[in-house]
């Protein structure tokens, strides 16, 4: 969980622009969990103060209107700016839908509006203030509440993705190596717990009552040549972790592994196209 992850680091480096983007995103997410985590309201006000402080440094030529405008500008970044001219020239909008999902929104948007300006500025202007690196030490008095907020938001998103039918692919050895954590700490055990009791209201993986169930997961190897692993090894590692660290019996662990394996096979078959 976030508290364990942060506890093992205590500080990290992040550009001022990335930090600003994170504040905007957190501000937008707070209302979605406020019913289950009331402290999100006070944290949202704190994030808004920081946003208003940083905005003039990052976008000095623009006037701050509301954080809602920043959220809209942030969402527009999923549109590829390199395709704008070619769309206008060729007129083949359908061919560019994947590159410009918000094309119709942008067509109706005033070019002088703040979201449009920020979208353009984000890609066209490069200011030193944006690349300035912040060394953040986790000593804030609001840190415990913030870590709980991060966990609540994660729970909310896990449930949302589960309802949307998404499947998460986990590559335990690769993830643990790059992320520098033990296999038993892999979020796979949180996404798709081997013991359903951990998802009961107030339990380990549902502290705030935001989880509605497991999200389907499958296990893979990433790059076995780089990480010296096999699919059999991946399953064996998480199975042992389930028994040694998550209170599973041999039977429970084996049933969990079979559920993961079946999920992967079903996903493969549903996407396999006949020759």
TORFIKE-181340 format. One record per residue (C-alpha): residue in three letters; x, y, z. Coordinates in steps of 0.5 Angstrom, whole numbers, plus 2048, in hexadecimal, padded with zeros to 3 digits. Layout:
<mipas>
AlaXYZ
...
</mipas>
This chain:
<mipas>
Unk800800800
Unk8028077FF
Unk804808807
Unk809802806
Unk80C8047FF
Unk80D80B802
Unk810809809
Unk816805805
Unk81880B801
Unk816812805
Unk8188167FF
Unk8188177F8
Unk81A81B7F2
Unk81481E7ED
Unk8148247E9
Unk81082A7EB
Unk80B8297E5
Unk80A8217E7
Unk8098237EE
Unk8048297EB
Unk8008247E7
Unk80081F7ED
Unk7FC8247F1
Unk7F78267EC
Unk7F681E7EB
Unk7F581D7F3
Unk7F08247F3
Unk7EC8217EE
Unk7EC81A7F1
Unk7EA81C7F8
Unk7E381D7F7
Unk7E28167F5
Unk7E48137FB
Unk7E2818800
Unk7DC814802
Unk7E080E805
Unk7E6813807
Unk7E4819809
Unk7EB81C80A
Unk7EB81D803
Unk7E8823803
Unk7ED827808
Unk7F2824803
Unk7EF8267FD
Unk7EF82E800
Unk7F782D801
Unk7F882A7FA
Unk7F48307F7
Unk7F98357FB
Unk7FF8327F8
Unk7FC8327F1
Unk7FB8397F2
Unk80283A7F4
Unk8058367EF
Unk8018387E9
Unk80583F7E8
Unk80B83C7E8
Unk80A8377E3
Unk80583B7DE
Unk8078427DF
Unk8038447D9
Unk7FD8417DB
Unk7F88447E0
Unk7F583F7E5
Unk7ED83E7E5
Unk7EB8387E8
Unk7EE8317EA
Unk7E982E7E5
Unk7EC8317DF
Unk7F382E7E1
Unk7EF8277E2
Unk7EC8287DB
Unk7F382A7D8
Unk7F68247DB
Unk7F181F7D8
Unk7F38227D1
Unk7FA8207D1
Unk7F78197CF
Unk7F681C7C8
Unk7FC81C7C4
Unk7FF8237C2
Unk8038217BC
Unk7FC81F7B8
Unk7F88257B9
Unk7FB8287B2
Unk7FA8227AE
Unk7F38217B1
Unk7F18287AE
Unk7F58277A7
Unk7F28207A6
Unk7EB8207A9
Unk7EC8197AB
Unk7E98197B2
Unk7E88127B3
Unk7EF8107B1
Unk7F18147B7
Unk7EC8127BC
Unk7F180E7C0
Unk7F68147C0
Unk7F181A7C1
Unk7EB8177C6
Unk7E981E7C8
Unk7E98217C1
Unk7E28237C1
Unk7E38267C8
Unk7E982A7C5
Unk7E582C7BF
Unk7E08307C3
Unk7E58327C8
Unk7E783A7C8
Unk7EE83A7C6
Unk7EF8407CB
Unk7EC83B7D1
Unk7F18397D7
Unk7F18327D5
Unk7F28337CE
Unk7F88387D0
Unk7FB8337D5
Unk7FA82D7D0
Unk7FE8317CB
Unk8038347D0
Unk80582D7D3
Unk80782A7CC
Unk80A8317C9
Unk80D8347CF
Unk8138327D3
Unk8158367D9
Unk81A8347DE
Unk8158357E4
Unk81282F7E1
Unk81882A7E1
Unk81A82D7E8
Unk81B8267EC
Unk8188267F3
Unk81B8227F9
Unk8158207FD
Unk81681E804
Unk81081A807
Unk81081E80D
Unk80982280C
Unk804822812
Unk7FF82080D
Unk80381A80B
Unk7FF81480E
Unk7F881780C
Unk7FB818805
Unk7FD811805
Unk7F680E807
Unk7F4813801
Unk7F88107FC
Unk7F68097FE
Unk7EF80B7FE
Unk7EF80D7F7
Unk7F38077F5
Unk7ED8037F8
Unk7E88077F4
Unk7EC8067ED
Unk7ED7FF7EE
Unk7E57FE7EF
Unk7E48037E9
Unk7E87FF7E5
Unk7E57F87E7
Unk7DE7FB7E5
Unk7E17FD7DE
Unk7E37F67DD
Unk7EB7F77DD
Unk7F07F27DE
Unk7F77F37E2
Unk7FD7F07DF
Unk8027EF7E5
Unk8097ED7E4
Unk80B7EB7EB
Unk8137EA7EA
Unk8147F07E5
Unk80F7F57E9
Unk8137F37F0
Unk81A7F47ED
Unk8187FB7EA
Unk8147FD7F0
Unk8197FA7F5
Unk8147F77F9
Unk8137F07FB
Unk80E7EB7F8
Unk8097EB7FD
Unk8087F27FD
Unk8067F27F6
Unk7FF7F57F5
Unk7FD7EF7F1
Unk7FB7ED7F8
Unk7F77F37F9
Unk7F47F37F2
Unk7F27EC7F2
Unk7F37E97FA
Unk7F47E27FB
Unk7EF7E2801
Unk7E87E6800
Unk7E87E8807
Unk7ED7ED806
Unk7E87F1802
Unk7E37F1807
Unk7E17F880A
Unk7E67FB80E
Unk7EB7F580C
Unk7F27F680A
Unk7F07F7802
Unk7EA7FB804
Unk7EB800809
Unk7E7805807
Unk7E1801804
Unk7E38037FD
Unk7E47FC7FA
Unk7DE7F87F7
Unk7E27F27F5
Unk7E87EF7F2
Unk7EB7F27EB
Unk7ED7EC7E6
Unk7F47EB7E6
Unk7F97E77E2
Unk8007E57E3
Unk8067E67DD
Unk80E7E67DD
Unk80F7ED7DA
Unk8167EC7D7
Unk8187E57D9
Unk81F7E67D5
Unk8207EC7DA
Unk81D7EA7E0
Unk81F7E27E0
Unk8187E07E1
Unk8137DB7DE
Unk80B7DB7DF
Unk80C7D57E4
Unk8117D97E8
Unk80C7DF7E8
Unk8067DA7EB
Unk80B7D77F0
Unk80D7DD7F3
Unk8077E07F4
Unk8047DA7F6
Unk8097D97FC
Unk8087E07FE
Unk8017DF7FE
Unk8027D9803
Unk8087DD807
Unk8057E4808
Unk7FE7E4806
Unk7FB7DE80B
Unk7F97D9805
Unk7F97D2806
Unk7FC7CE800
Unk7F57CD7FD
Unk7F37D47FE
Unk7FA7D67FA
Unk7F97D17F5
Unk7F27D37F3
Unk7F47DA7F3
Unk7F97D87EE
Unk7F47D57EA
Unk7F07DB7EA
Unk7F67DF7E7
Unk7F87DA7E2
Unk7F17D97DF
Unk7F07E17DF
Unk7F67E17DB
Unk7F47DB7D6
Unk7ED7DE7D5
Unk7F07E57D4
Unk7F47E27CE
Unk7EF7DE7CB
Unk7EA7E47CB
Unk7EF7E87C7
Unk7F27E37C3
Unk7F07E47BC
Unk7EF7DE7B7
Unk7F57DD7B1
</mipas>
